Structures are given as C-alpha cells and as structure tokens.
Amino acid sequence: MDRKMANRKLIRLSQLKNKLATENLEEIDWVTFGVIVKKVTPQSANNGRTFSIWRLNDLRDLSECVSLFLFGDVHKEHWKTDQGTV
C-alpha cells in the first residue's frame, strides 16, 4: 500500500466537498476510500439502460456521503457488489 500511495494525497470522503471548494484537485494526484453504506435497487434511465446508485462513506462522519452512479459496463460488472464493501 505504501508503494501505491507514494506521492499521492489521501482525501477522506467526508473532506471531499470542502477540498473541492478550496483546492484544484485536478492538479493533485489524490485518492480516496469509501464503504458502500447504501445501495439503491438498480433503476432504468429514460433511454432504457439500467444503472445503480451507491452511497459511499468513510465511516468518520456518517452525515457526509457521496453518491456514486454506475452506468454501462461498470454497472454490469459491479451492480452485485455487497453493501459494506470497501
């Protein structure tokens, strides 16, 4: 993990909103980690394609979640991922 994180900045999901407002994250090599705390049943878009919505949290501040929308091949490959997965 140390090798993978070398020269990267860890930004906690609970800090992401604040960091987006105060820093240009496009200029930083950063990573984050999240736990799937809620999964919405897959839904159909207006074009008939199915997608999933996950709510992610870093377990530091349960009031701060990030919604992740999965479409196309990503949805097909990952929609069965269990809640609680990191």
C-alpha positions in Angstrom: 0.0 0.0 0.0 2.9 2.4 0.8 4.2 1.9 -2.8 0.7 2.6 -4.3 0.3 5.7 -2.1 3.7 7.2 -2.9 3.4 10.8 -4.0 -0.4 10.7 -3.6 -2.6 12.6 -1.2 -5.3 10.9 0.8 -8.5 12.8 0.9 -11.2 11.4 3.1 -14.7 11.2 1.6 -16.0 13.4 4.5 -13.5 16.1 3.5 -14.1 15.9 -0.3 -16.8 18.6 -0.5 -14.6 21.1 1.4 -11.5 20.1 -0.7 -13.3 20.6 -3.9 -14.3 24.1 -2.8 -10.8 25.1 -1.7 -8.3 23.2 -3.9 -7.8 22.4 -7.5 -7.9 18.7 -7.3 -7.2 18.3 -11.0 -3.6 19.3 -10.3 -3.2 16.9 -7.4 -2.7 13.1 -7.6 -5.2 12.1 -4.9 -7.0 9.0 -3.8 -10.0 8.3 -1.5 -11.5 5.2 0.1 -15.2 4.6 0.8 -17.5 2.0 2.1 -20.8 1.2 0.4 -23.3 2.2 3.1 -26.4 2.0 0.9 -27.3 0.6 -2.4 -30.5 1.7 -4.3 -32.2 -1.0 -6.4 -31.0 -0.8 -10.0 -33.1 1.6 -12.0 -33.9 2.3 -15.6 -33.0 5.5 -17.3 -35.2 7.3 -19.8 -33.2 5.6 -22.6 -34.0 2.1 -21.1 -30.5 1.4 -19.8 -30.1 0.2 -16.3 -27.9 1.9 -13.7 -27.1 1.7 -10.0 -26.6 4.3 -7.2 -24.3 3.6 -4.3 -23.9 5.9 -1.2 -20.3 5.9 0.0 -19.0 7.0 3.3 -15.6 6.9 5.1 -17.1 6.0 8.4 -15.7 9.1 10.1 -18.8 11.3 9.6 -21.9 9.3 8.7 -23.8 12.5 7.7 -21.3 13.1 4.8 -22.0 10.6 2.0 -21.1 10.7 -1.7 -23.5 9.3 -4.3 -21.8 7.2 -7.0 -23.8 6.4 -10.2 -22.8 3.3 -12.1 -23.7 3.1 -15.8 -22.9 0.8 -18.7 -20.2 -1.8 -18.3 -19.3 -0.5 -14.8 -22.9 -1.2 -13.7 -23.0 -4.6 -15.4 -19.7 -5.6 -13.7 -20.3 -4.2 -10.2 -24.1 -4.0 -9.5 -24.0 -7.1 -7.3 -21.2 -5.8 -5.1 -22.3 -6.2 -1.4 -23.2 -3.3 0.8 -20.3 -2.9 3.3 -17.7 -3.4 0.7 -14.7 -1.0 0.7 
